[in-house]
């Protein structure tokens, strides 16, 4: 029984070992397959790595080549910049030359115009000189005529005024004498009336006094006036007192009239004396004027003066017209001269500027030729036509290299990982093989038992 149990146990152990061996063999087979797969992948990755390394090798350029390409780019840019400067400079020169041509044409036209105006100005000056030489009218003569006319006119005016005043004073004198005679006659009449009235009033007053005395006389008494003692009252004349009173008023009125006549007569006599003195003075002034001015005809003087004045005005008008034209021409010439000077200054400045620009252009062309020679040499040396495009290509290649290097790094990392995985699988396989070998020995021993 014990032996049977042991045999059964051994069979079970042998079976378990066999199954384990089967599993191990399957695992070893899988590991071998994986190792094979890894080896294939590693080969593919290595091929891919080699291709990328070759690609990088093709894309890479030497530092010397890169430096020369950069130098070529700089020279190309310099050449481009210099040719652009030359283009701008040529454009500026062309514009300046066109402007100078316009200014020179304007200057020439102005010069011709100024010469033309100067000819006209000289003609006008000559015309003025001829006019002055031919002029027969002297302003002094005109002034002399004017003074002479004024002198004789003044004398005639004074003479006419004195004659007029003399006539007026004679009329006034005659009127005053006439009025004096009339007033004297009137005054004499009034004076007679006054004397008559005054005698009458005096007589009446005496009679009235006598009447009063008579009425107071007594028979046998002496009269206080005459001393008589014989008084005859019956023969006394009766006097009307009212009539007496009217005579007084008439007397007073006529005395006033007489007074006014006397005052007026005094005034008239004074006036007559004044008029006589004035007439005498006027006669003296008329004599002072002399007789020479009466021999001169103012009309003839005025006609001569008018003729001279017309001639002088015509001369003066022509002279003023010429002088105004000379002034206007001179102003035009001055304006044209100023304009000419401005344009001439511009032409002079532009000529200097153009010379500087041409010198600058000459220097620029020398620079361009030098740069062009260097550029051609570098192109021939590097077999490159366009340095900018080559530089761009190198830059693009550098970017591509960067990408390839990143991919190459990833590939190397993948290869390293797969090699590590292969190594681990080989180690694991070796361990499994050892273990399998041991298990087989154990299994054989179990079978033997």
C-alpha positions in Angstrom: 0.0 0.0 0.0 2.7 2.3 1.0 4.6 1.6 -2.2 1.5 2.0 -4.4 1.0 5.4 -2.8 4.5 6.3 -3.5 4.3 5.2 -7.1 1.1 7.2 -7.5 2.7 10.1 -5.9 5.7 9.7 -8.2 3.4 9.5 -11.2 1.6 12.6 -10.2 4.9 14.4 -9.7 6.2 13.1 -13.0 3.0 14.3 -14.7 3.2 17.7 -13.1 6.8 17.9 -14.1 6.0 16.9 -17.6 3.2 19.5 -17.9 5.5 22.0 -16.4 8.2 21.0 -19.0 5.6 21.4 -21.7 4.7 24.9 -20.4 8.4 25.8 -20.2 9.0 24.6 -23.7 6.1 26.7 -25.0 7.4 29.7 -23.0 10.9 29.1 -24.4 9.4 28.9 -27.9 7.5 32.2 -27.4 10.7 33.8 -26.0 12.6 32.6 -29.0 9.9 34.0 -31.3 10.0 37.3 -29.4 13.8 37.4 -29.6 13.5 36.7 -33.3 10.9 39.5 -33.7 13.1 41.8 -31.7 16.1 41.0 -33.9 14.0 41.7 -37.0 12.8 45.0 -35.5 16.3 45.9 -34.5 17.5 45.2 -38.1 14.7 47.4 -39.5 15.5 50.1 -36.9 19.2 49.9 -37.7 18.4 50.2 -41.4 16.2 53.2 -40.7 18.9 54.7 -38.5 21.5 54.2 -41.1 19.2 55.8 -43.7 18.6 58.8 -41.5 22.3 59.1 -40.6 23.1 59.0 -44.4 20.3 61.6 -44.9 21.8 63.8 -42.2 25.2 63.4 -43.8 23.9 64.5 -47.1 22.0 67.5 -45.6 24.9 68.7 -43.5 27.3 71.3 -44.9 30.7 72.3 -43.7 31.2 75.3 -41.6 33.4 76.7 -44.3 30.7 76.3 -46.9 28.1 77.8 -44.5 30.4 80.7 -43.7 30.9 81.4 -47.4 27.2 81.1 -48.2 26.5 83.7 -45.4 29.3 85.8 -46.8 27.6 85.5 -50.2 24.2 86.5 -48.7 25.8 89.6 -47.2 27.6 90.5 -50.5 24.3 89.8 -52.4 22.4 92.1 -50.0 25.2 94.7 -50.3 25.0 94.4 -54.1 21.2 94.7 -54.0 21.4 97.7 -51.6 24.0 99.4 -53.7 22.1 98.9 -56.9 19.0 100.2 -55.2 20.9 103.2 -54.0 22.2 103.7 -57.6 18.7 103.5 -58.9 17.5 106.0 -56.4 20.5 108.2 -57.1 19.9 108.0 -60.9 16.3 108.9 -60.3 17.3 111.8 -58.1 19.8 112.9 -60.8 17.2 112.7 -63.6 14.6 114.7 -61.5 17.3 117.3 -60.7 18.4 117.5 -64.3 14.8 117.9 -65.5 14.3 120.6 -62.8 17.5 122.3 -63.8 16.4 122.2 -67.5 13.1 123.8 -66.6 14.9 126.4 -64.4 17.5 127.1 -67.0 14.8 127.6 -69.6 12.9 129.9 -67.2 16.2 131.8 -66.5 16.9 132.2 -70.2 13.3 133.4 -70.9 13.6 135.8 -67.9 17.0 137.1 -69.2 15.5 137.7 -72.7 12.4 139.4 -71.1 14.7 141.6 -68.9 16.8 142.6 -72.0 13.6 143.4 -73.9 12.3 145.5 -71.0 15.7 147.2 -70.7 15.5 148.1 -74.4 12.0 149.6 -73.9 13.2 151.4 -70.7 16.1 153.0 -72.6 13.8 153.9 -75.4 11.5 155.6 -72.9 14.4 157.4 -71.3 15.6 158.7 -74.6 12.1 159.7 -75.5 11.9 161.6 -72.2 15.2 163.4 -72.9 14.0 164.4 -76.4 10.7 165.6 -74.9 12.6 167.7 -72.3 14.9 169.1 -75.0 12.1 170.0 -77.3 10.0 171.5 -74.6 9.6 175.3 -75.2 7.4 175.9 -72.1 9.2 177.0 -69.1 7.3 176.5 -65.8 9.0 179.7 -64.6 7.5 181.6 -67.5 4.1 180.2 -66.6 4.6 181.3 -63.1 5.8 184.7 -64.3 2.6 185.1 -66.4 0.5 183.9 -63.5 2.1 186.4 -61.1 1.8 189.2 -63.8 -1.9 188.3 -64.3 -2.4 188.2 -60.5 -0.6 191.6 -60.2 -2.8 193.3 -62.9 -5.9 191.5 -61.8 -5.3 192.7 -58.2 -4.8 196.3 -59.4 -7.9 196.1 -61.5 -9.9 194.6 -58.7 -8.6 197.2 -56.3 -9.4 199.9 -58.9 -12.8 198.6 -59.6 -13.5 198.2 -55.8 -12.3 201.8 -55.2 -14.4 203.2 -58.1 -17.4 201.2 -56.8 -16.8 202.5 -53.2 -16.2 206.0 -54.6 -19.4 205.9 -56.5 -21.2 204.5 -53.5 -19.7 207.2 -51.2 -20.6 210.0 -53.7 -24.1 208.7 -53.8 -24.2 208.6 -50.0 -22.6 212.1 -49.9 -25.2 213.5 -52.3 -28.0 211.8 -50.5 -26.7 213.1 -47.2 -26.4 216.7 -48.6 -29.9 216.4 -50.1 -31.2 215.1 -46.8 -29.3 217.8 -44.9 -30.8 220.6 -47.0 -34.2 219.1 -46.7 -33.8 218.5 -42.9 -32.4 222.1 -42.5 -35.4 223.6 -44.3 -37.7 221.4 -42.3 -35.9 222.4 -39.1 -36.1 226.1 -40.0 -39.8 225.8 -40.5 -40.2 224.0 -37.2 -37.9 226.5 -35.5 -40.2 229.4 -36.8 -43.2 227.6 -35.4 -41.5 227.0 -32.1 -40.4 230.7 -31.9 -43.9 231.8 -32.8 -45.5 229.4 -30.2 -42.9 230.3 -27.7 -43.5 234.1 -28.1 -47.2 233.5 -28.0 -47.0 231.3 -24.9 -44.7 233.9 -23.2 -47.1 236.7 -24.1 -50.1 234.7 -22.7 -48.2 233.9 -19.5 -47.3 237.6 -19.1 -50.9 238.7 -19.9 -52.2 236.1 -17.4 -49.9 237.4 -14.7 -50.9 240.9 -15.5 -54.5 240.0 -15.4 -54.0 238.5 -11.9 -52.2 241.7 -10.8 -54.9 243.9 -12.3 -57.6 242.1 -10.5 -55.8 242.8 -7.3 -55.3 246.5 -7.9 -57.1 249.1 -5.8 -57.9 252.6 -6.9 -55.4 255.1 -5.7 -52.7 252.4 -4.9 -49.6 252.0 -7.0 -49.2 249.1 -9.4 -46.4 246.7 -8.2 -45.3 246.4 -11.8 -45.5 249.8 -13.3 -46.1 251.9 -10.2 -49.1 253.7 -11.8 -51.9 254.6 -9.5 -54.4 255.0 -12.3 -55.9 251.6 -13.1 -58.5 251.1 -15.8 -60.0 247.6 -15.2 -62.8 248.0 -17.7 -60.4 247.8 -20.8 -58.6 244.5 -19.8 -58.5 241.8 -22.4 -60.0 238.4 -21.5 -57.8 235.4 -22.2 -58.9 231.8 -22.7 -56.8 229.6 -20.4 -57.7 226.3 -22.3 -56.3 227.7 -25.5 -53.2 228.7 -23.6 -52.7 225.2 -22.4 -53.0 223.7 -26.0 -50.3 226.1 -27.3 -48.0 224.8 -24.6 -48.4 221.2 -25.7 -47.9 222.2 -29.3 -44.8 224.0 -28.3 -43.5 221.0 -26.4 -44.2 218.7 -29.4 -42.5 221.0 -31.9 -39.5 221.5 -29.5 -39.1 217.7 -29.5 -39.4 217.6 -33.3 -36.8 220.4 -33.5 -34.5 218.5 -31.2 -34.6 215.4 -33.4 -34.1 217.5 -36.5 -31.0 219.1 -34.9 -29.7 215.6 -33.9 -30.2 214.3 -37.4 -28.6 217.4 -38.9 -25.5 216.9 -36.7 -25.3 213.2 -37.8 -25.7 214.2 -41.4 -23.0 216.8 -41.2 -20.7 214.2 -39.5 -21.6 211.7 -42.2 -20.9 214.3 -44.9 -17.5 215.1 -43.4 -16.8 211.3 -43.2 -17.8 210.7 -46.8 -15.7 213.6 -48.0 -12.7 212.2 -46.2 -13.4 208.7 -47.6 -13.8 210.2 -51.1 -10.6 212.1 -50.7 -8.8 208.9 -49.5 -10.2 206.8 -52.3 -9.1 209.4 -54.9 -5.6 209.2 -53.3 -5.6 205.4 -53.5 -6.7 205.5 -57.1 -3.9 207.9 -57.9 -1.5 205.5 -56.0 -2.5 202.7 -58.3 -1.1 204.6 -61.3 -2.1 204.3 -64.9 0.3 201.5 -66.1 -2.2 198.7 -65.4 -4.8 200.3 -67.6 -2.5 199.9 -70.6 -2.3 196.1 -70.1 -5.0 193.7 -71.4 -5.7 191.0 -68.9 -7.6 189.0 -71.6 -4.4 188.9 -73.8 -2.3 187.9 -70.8 -4.8 185.2 -69.9 -4.9 183.9 -73.5 -1.1 183.7 -73.6 -1.1 182.0 -70.2 -3.8 179.6 -71.3 -1.8 178.8 -74.5 1.3 178.2 -72.4 -0.6 176.2 -69.8 -2.1 173.9 -72.5 1.3 173.4 -74.0 2.9 172.8 -70.6 0.0 170.5 -69.6 0.4 168.5 -72.8 4.2 168.3 -72.2 3.6 167.5 -68.5 1.1 164.9 -69.4 3.4 163.3 -71.9 6.3 163.5 -69.5 4.2 162.0 -66.6 3.0 159.2 -68.9 6.6 158.4 -69.9 7.8 158.6 -66.3 4.9 156.4 -65.1 5.8 153.9 -67.9 9.5 154.2 -66.9 8.5 153.6 -63.2 6.3 150.6 -64.2 9.0 149.1 -66.4 11.7 149.7 -63.7 9.5 147.9 -61.2 8.8 145.1 -63.7 12.6 144.8 -64.3 13.3 144.8 -60.6 10.8 142.0 -60.1 12.2 140.1 -63.0 15.7 140.6 -61.7 14.7 139.3 -58.3 13.0 136.3 -59.9 16.0 135.8 -62.1 18.4 135.9 -59.1 16.2 133.4 -57.2 16.2 131.0 -60.2 19.9 131.6 -60.9 20.6 130.8 -57.2 18.6 127.6 -57.5 20.4 126.6 -60.7 23.8 127.3 -59.1 22.8 125.3 -56.0 21.4 122.4 -58.1 24.6 122.4 -60.3 26.7 122.0 -57.2 24.3 119.4 -55.9 24.3 117.6 -59.2 28.1 117.5 -59.3 28.1 116.0 -55.8 25.5 113.4 -56.8 27.5 112.4 -59.9 30.7 112.0 -57.7 28.6 110.0 -55.3 27.3 107.9 -58.3 30.8 107.3 -59.5 31.9 106.1 -56.1 28.8 104.0 -55.9 29.4 102.4 -59.3 33.0 101.6 -58.2 31.6 99.9 -55.0 29.1 98.0 -57.1 31.7 96.8 -59.5 34.0 95.7 -56.6 31.1 93.9 -54.9 30.0 92.4 -58.2 33.5 90.9 -58.8 33.6 89.4 -55.4 30.0 88.0 -55.9 30.9 86.4 -59.2 34.1 84.8 -57.8 32.2 83.4 -54.8 29.4 82.1 -57.1 32.0 80.4 -59.3 33.8 79.0 -56.3 30.7 77.6 -54.6 28.8 76.8 -57.8 25.9 78.7 -56.4 23.7 81.1 -58.4 21.5 82.5 -55.7 23.0 82.8 -52.2 19.7 83.7 -50.6 18.0 80.6 -52.0 21.0 78.5 -51.0 21.0 80.1 -47.5 17.2 79.3 -47.3 17.9 75.8 -48.5 20.6 75.3 -45.8 18.2 76.7 -43.2 15.5 74.3 -44.3 18.1 71.5 -44.3 19.1 72.5 -40.8 15.5 72.3 -39.7 15.2 68.9 -41.5 18.4 67.7 -39.8 17.0 68.8 -36.4 13.9 66.8 -37.1 16.0 63.8 -38.3 18.2 64.0 -35.3 15.2 64.0 -33.1 13.8 60.9 -35.0 17.3 59.3 -34.9 17.5 59.8 -31.2 14.1 58.2 -30.8 15.2 55.3 -33.1 18.4 54.8 -31.1 16.3 54.8 -27.9 14.0 52.2 -29.5 16.9 50.1 -30.6 18.5 50.4 -27.2 15.2 49.4 -25.6 14.7 46.5 -28.0 18.3 45.3 -27.4 17.7 45.5 -23.7 14.5 43.6 -24.1 16.3 41.0 -26.2 19.0 40.7 -23.6 16.5 40.3 -20.9 14.6 37.6 -23.0 17.9 35.8 -23.6 18.7 35.8 -19.9 15.2 34.7 -19.2 15.6 32.0 -21.9 18.9 30.9 -20.4 17.3 30.6 -17.0 14.3 28.7 -18.4 16.7 26.3 -20.3 18.7 25.6 -17.2 15.5 25.2 -15.2 14.1 22.9 -18.0 17.2 20.9 -18.0 17.0 20.4 -14.3 13.4 19.5 -14.5 14.1 16.9 -17.2 16.8 15.3 -15.0 14.4 15.2 -12.1 11.7 13.9 -14.4 14.0 11.1 -15.7 14.9 10.3 -12.2 11.3 10.1 -11.2 10.6 7.9 -14.2 13.5 5.6 -13.2 12.2 5.3 -9.7 
